[in-house]
């Protein structure tokens, strides 16, 4: 059994799945252990994939990774353009802006949950073989890991705090619109990082996998 991919996936899952998510349901030490255990479980399942199917599974995961990054990145850009355009209107109310923003939350939760829990961990295990494809996959995974840490530490708390605050049905003043743009972090560059991640997975899909050693 090759333990090297576990050194990548277990810390990722312990921090992202465990500390940042499961700690809301249980004490944080147990949450971290649960996140790490999930990573080990995915690894054990991946190890049982036969050589006959491993190449196809790897190709499929690379495509799913590219699709997930594209959905998240393009969705993020669209949300920024939509909210930024709305904030240029002098008749915009805080309540209308909130109703425009709230539907995006379950979209991001769904996309990133699939990436965090399944696609990103599994692709590291299945795609762990020497060659250019592994380099591209690991680059995309490291980029995603850093981006998710930033999301949980800064981006998500700021946006959720804004969504949970009270918003008036009166038109926002220029100062309030500026403050809303700052609270919603409309200058956040994560969509660019996600599109870079998409390109990395796309390149990985075009690279012929190396022979497993």
VOPAGU-2260 file (C-alpha; in pm, 1 decimal, decimal comma):
REM VOPAGU-2260
SITE   aa  ch    i         X         Y         Z
SITE  UNK   A    0       0,0       0,0       0,0
SITE  UNK   A    1     128,3     345,8     -92,9
SITE  UNK   A    2      89,7     579,4     204,8
SITE  UNK   A    3     215,5     895,0      32,5
SITE  UNK   A    4    -126,0    1014,0     -93,6
SITE  UNK   A    5    -259,5     979,0     260,8
SITE  UNK   A    6      -9,2    1244,4     368,0
SITE  UNK   A    7    -187,1    1484,4     132,3
SITE  UNK   A    8    -550,9    1386,3     177,1
SITE  UNK   A    9    -570,0    1319,4     552,2
SITE  UNK   A   10    -459,1    1670,3     661,2
SITE  UNK   A   11    -687,0    1821,6     395,5
SITE  UNK   A   12    -990,4    1628,0     515,7
SITE  UNK   A   13    -909,0    1666,7     885,9
SITE  UNK   A   14    -897,1    2044,1     849,5
SITE  UNK   A   15   -1166,5    2113,1     589,1
SITE  UNK   A   16   -1420,7    1839,0     658,9
SITE  UNK   A   17   -1339,4    1797,4    1026,2
SITE  UNK   A   18   -1239,2    2124,8    1188,0
SITE  UNK   A   19   -1426,5    2366,1     962,1
SITE  UNK   A   20   -1747,4    2163,1     922,6
SITE  UNK   A   21   -1799,7    1877,2    1166,6
SITE  UNK   A   22   -1682,7    2088,3    1461,9
SITE  UNK   A   23   -2024,3    2255,1    1449,4
SITE  UNK   A   24   -2178,2    1919,7    1544,7
SITE  UNK   A   25   -1920,7    1775,4    1786,1
SITE  UNK   A   26   -1613,4    1873,9    1990,5
SITE  UNK   A   27   -1334,0    1982,5    1758,8
SITE  UNK   A   28   -1089,9    1699,7    1847,1
SITE  UNK   A   29   -1353,4    1442,7    1750,3
SITE  UNK   A   30   -1436,6    1643,6    1439,9
SITE  UNK   A   31   -1073,1    1642,5    1329,0
SITE  UNK   A   32   -1050,0    1267,5    1388,6
SITE  UNK   A   33   -1372,3    1211,0    1195,1
SITE  UNK   A   34   -1240,3    1414,7     903,1
SITE  UNK   A   35    -915,8    1218,5     903,6
SITE  UNK   A   36   -1105,4     889,1     925,4
SITE  UNK   A   37   -1313,6     987,5     623,4
SITE  UNK   A   38    -995,0    1048,7     425,6
SITE  UNK   A   39    -857,1     708,8     524,3
SITE  UNK   A   40   -1185,4     541,2     427,9
SITE  UNK   A   41   -1179,9     697,3      81,6
SITE  UNK   A   42    -820,5     584,4      43,5
SITE  UNK   A   43    -903,8     226,6     136,2
SITE  UNK   A   44   -1191,2     223,9    -111,2
SITE  UNK   A   45    -966,6     368,5    -382,1
SITE  UNK   A   46    -705,4     101,5    -314,7
SITE  UNK   A   47    -962,3    -166,9    -392,1
SITE  UNK   A   48   -1029,6     -39,3    -742,7
SITE  UNK   A   49    -890,1    -296,9    -981,1
SITE  UNK   A   50    -625,5    -210,4   -1237,5
SITE  UNK   A   51    -875,4    -275,3   -1514,4
SITE  UNK   A   52   -1099,2       8,6   -1397,5
SITE  UNK   A   53    -848,0     238,1   -1229,4
SITE  UNK   A   54    -756,7     427,6   -1545,8
SITE  UNK   A   55   -1120,1     494,9   -1631,2
SITE  UNK   A   56   -1199,6     602,2   -1275,8
SITE  UNK   A   57    -900,4     835,4   -1277,1
SITE  UNK   A   58   -1005,8     989,8   -1608,1
SITE  UNK   A   59   -1360,3    1032,6   -1479,5
SITE  UNK   A   60   -1246,0    1200,9   -1159,0
SITE  UNK   A   61   -1023,6    1441,0   -1352,3
SITE  UNK   A   62   -1319,5    1538,6   -1569,9
SITE  UNK   A   63   -1542,6    1579,4   -1264,1
SITE  UNK   A   64   -1276,4    1791,3   -1096,5
SITE  UNK   A   65   -1259,0    2016,3   -1401,5
SITE  UNK   A   66   -1638,1    2040,0   -1416,5
SITE  UNK   A   67   -1667,8    2119,3   -1045,6
SITE  UNK   A   68   -1402,4    2390,3   -1064,2
SITE  UNK   A   69   -1570,0    2538,8   -1371,3
SITE  UNK   A   70   -1912,1    2542,7   -1205,3
SITE  UNK   A   71   -1772,7    2706,2    -891,1
SITE  UNK   A   72   -1550,9    2954,6   -1075,4
SITE  UNK   A   73   -1805,4    3063,3   -1336,2
SITE  UNK   A   74   -2077,4    3073,2   -1072,6
SITE  UNK   A   75   -1859,7    3293,7    -854,6
SITE  UNK   A   76   -1787,9    3532,0   -1139,3
SITE  UNK   A   77   -2155,3    3549,3   -1234,0
SITE  UNK   A   78   -2253,6    3624,1    -873,6
SITE  UNK   A   79   -1995,6    3902,6    -849,1
SITE  UNK   A   80   -2112,1    4060,0   -1174,6
SITE  UNK   A   81   -2476,5    4033,2   -1069,8
SITE  UNK   A   82   -2427,4    4180,3    -723,1
SITE  UNK   A   83   -2189,4    4449,0    -844,6
SITE  UNK   A   84   -2436,4    4553,8   -1112,5
SITE  UNK   A   85   -2720,4    4566,6    -861,7
SITE  UNK   A   86   -2515,2    4781,2    -623,6
SITE  UNK   A   87   -2478,4    5043,8    -895,2
SITE  UNK   A   88   -2852,9    5109,7    -875,6
SITE  UNK   A   89   -2954,9    5400,4    -653,4
SITE  UNK   A   90   -3296,4    5239,1    -595,7
SITE  UNK   A   91   -3157,7    4910,4    -459,9
SITE  UNK   A   92   -3275,9    4815,9    -111,4
SITE  UNK   A   93   -3088,3    4604,1     138,2
SITE  UNK   A   94   -3371,6    4352,9     142,9
SITE  UNK   A   95   -3365,4    4315,5    -237,0
SITE  UNK   A   96   -2987,8    4267,0    -231,6
SITE  UNK   A   97   -3023,7    3999,7      35,7
SITE  UNK   A   98   -3288,1    3812,2    -163,7
SITE  UNK   A   99   -3059,5    3827,9    -466,0
SITE  UNK   A  100   -2765,6    3690,6    -268,5
SITE  UNK   A  101   -2924,8    3411,6     -61,5
SITE  UNK   A  102   -2998,4    3166,4    -348,7
SITE  UNK   A  103   -2625,6    3144,3    -423,8
SITE  UNK   A  104   -2545,6    2989,8     -83,7
SITE  UNK   A  105   -2692,6    2639,6    -143,4
SITE  UNK   A  106   -2534,8    2637,4    -490,6
SITE  UNK   A  107   -2184,9    2683,9    -350,0
SITE  UNK   A  108   -2248,9    2442,6     -64,2
SITE  UNK   A  109   -2355,1    2170,8    -308,2
SITE  UNK   A  110   -2062,9    2216,8    -549,1
SITE  UNK   A  111   -1793,9    2246,8    -284,2
SITE  UNK   A  112   -1932,5    1963,4     -71,9
SITE  UNK   A  113   -1895,9    1722,5    -362,8
SITE  UNK   A  114   -1544,6    1850,1    -434,4
SITE  UNK   A  115   -1431,2    1846,3     -71,0
SITE  UNK   A  116   -1581,9    1515,3      34,7
SITE  UNK   A  117   -1539,5    1301,3    -274,3
SITE  UNK   A  118   -1372,8    1429,3    -588,8
SITE  UNK   A  119   -1060,5    1600,0    -453,8
SITE  UNK   A  120    -967,4    1326,2    -202,6
SITE  UNK   A  121   -1043,3    1042,4    -444,6
SITE  UNK   A  122    -852,3    1194,5    -733,8
SITE  UNK   A  123    -535,5    1214,6    -524,4
SITE  UNK   A  124    -554,5     846,9    -431,4
SITE  UNK   A  125    -648,9     716,6    -773,5
SITE  UNK   A  126    -420,3     951,7    -966,0
SITE  UNK   A  127    -111,2     893,5    -753,0
SITE  UNK   A  128     135,1     770,3   -1011,3
SITE  UNK   A  129     453,1     933,3   -1134,0
SITE  UNK   A  130     421,0    1165,0   -1430,6
SITE  UNK   A  131     301,0    1503,9   -1546,7
SITE  UNK   A  132     -62,4    1424,6   -1472,4
SITE  UNK   A  133       9,3    1376,3   -1102,7
SITE  UNK   A  134     193,3    1709,2   -1092,3
SITE  UNK   A  135    -106,1    1884,3   -1247,8
SITE  UNK   A  136    -350,9    1708,2   -1016,8
SITE  UNK   A  137    -150,7    1793,4    -705,3
SITE  UNK   A  138    -114,8    2155,6    -817,4
SITE  UNK   A  139    -493,5    2180,1    -854,2
SITE  UNK   A  140    -551,7    2009,9    -518,0
SITE  UNK   A  141    -305,8    2233,8    -331,7
SITE  UNK   A  142    -464,5    2539,4    -492,0
SITE  UNK   A  143    -809,8    2420,3    -389,9
SITE  UNK   A  144    -692,8    2344,5     -36,4
SITE  UNK   A  145    -551,4    2694,7       9,1
SITE  UNK   A  146    -862,6    2851,3    -138,1
SITE  UNK   A  147   -1094,4    2656,2      91,7
SITE  UNK   A  148    -893,0    2755,0     399,0
SITE  UNK   A  149    -927,9    3119,5     293,3
SITE  UNK   A  150   -1300,0    3063,7     236,4
SITE  UNK   A  151   -1364,8    2924,6     583,4
SITE  UNK   A  152   -1143,5    3175,8     763,8
SITE  UNK   A  153   -1247,6    3497,1     590,0
SITE  UNK   A  154   -1486,2    3477,3     296,9
SITE  UNK   A  155   -1771,8    3266,4     434,8
SITE  UNK   A  156   -1787,7    3438,4     777,5
SITE  UNK   A  157   -1801,3    3783,8     616,5
SITE  UNK   A  158   -2077,6    3693,2     372,5
SITE  UNK   A  159   -2282,9    3495,0     622,3
SITE  UNK   A  160   -2256,2    3774,6     878,5
SITE  UNK   A  161   -2393,3    4015,2     619,6
SITE  UNK   A  162   -2675,9    3776,1     527,3
SITE  UNK   A  163   -2775,1    3729,3     891,9
SITE  UNK   A  164   -2792,4    4102,0     963,9
SITE  UNK   A  165   -3110,1    4306,8     929,7
SITE  UNK   A  166   -3165,0    4480,0     595,9
SITE  UNK   A  167   -3396,0    4770,2     527,1
SITE  UNK   A  168   -3658,4    4796,7     255,9
SITE  UNK   A  169   -3546,1    5154,9     198,7
SITE  UNK   A  170   -3304,2    5235,9     -85,9
SITE  UNK   A  171   -2941,8    5206,8      19,2
SITE  UNK   A  172   -2731,2    5519,5      37,6
SITE  UNK   A  173   -2406,9    5540,9    -158,3
SITE  UNK   A  174   -2212,1    5471,4     160,0
SITE  UNK   A  175   -2427,2    5169,8     243,1
SITE  UNK   A  176   -2379,4    5028,8    -106,6
SITE  UNK   A  177   -2003,6    5068,9     -71,4
SITE  UNK   A  178   -2013,1    4896,5     266,9
SITE  UNK   A  179   -2226,5    4613,6     127,8
SITE  UNK   A  180   -1974,0    4558,2    -151,3
SITE  UNK   A  181   -1698,2    4532,1     108,8
SITE  UNK   A  182   -1900,0    4299,6     333,7
SITE  UNK   A  183   -1984,0    4074,0      38,9
SITE  UNK   A  184   -1617,3    4082,5     -69,3
SITE  UNK   A  185   -1698,3    4147,7    -433,2
SITE  UNK   A  186   -1329,2    4201,7    -505,5
SITE  UNK   A  187   -1247,6    3847,5    -392,7
SITE  UNK   A  188   -1024,1    3668,9    -648,0
SITE  UNK   A  189   -1131,5    3312,8    -568,2
SITE  UNK   A  190   -1313,2    3274,3    -899,0
SITE  UNK   A  191    -980,3    3330,2   -1074,5
SITE  UNK   A  192    -815,6    3058,9    -864,4
SITE  UNK   A  193   -1101,2    2822,6    -944,1
SITE  UNK   A  194   -1060,0    2882,2   -1316,3
SITE  UNK   A  195    -686,2    2817,2   -1280,3
SITE  UNK   A  196    -780,7    2494,6   -1104,1
SITE  UNK   A  197   -1013,5    2415,3   -1394,8
SITE  UNK   A  198    -729,4    2467,9   -1642,8
SITE  UNK   A  199    -500,0    2241,9   -1439,4
SITE  UNK   A  200    -757,5    1963,3   -1440,0
SITE  UNK   A  201    -823,3    2022,6   -1808,3
SITE  UNK   A  202    -452,7    1986,5   -1884,3
SITE  UNK   A  203    -443,7    1675,1   -1666,5
SITE  UNK   A  204    -728,3    1530,5   -1872,4
SITE  UNK   A  205    -523,1    1582,7   -2188,4
SITE  UNK   A  206    -207,5    1424,9   -2047,0
SITE  UNK   A  207    -161,6    1053,1   -2095,3
SITE  UNK   A  208    -138,8     884,1   -1752,9
SITE  UNK   A  209     193,5     727,7   -1664,8
SITE  UNK   A  210     219,3     355,2   -1609,8
SITE  UNK   A  211     147,3     280,2   -1245,8
SITE  UNK   A  212     449,6     175,2   -1045,6
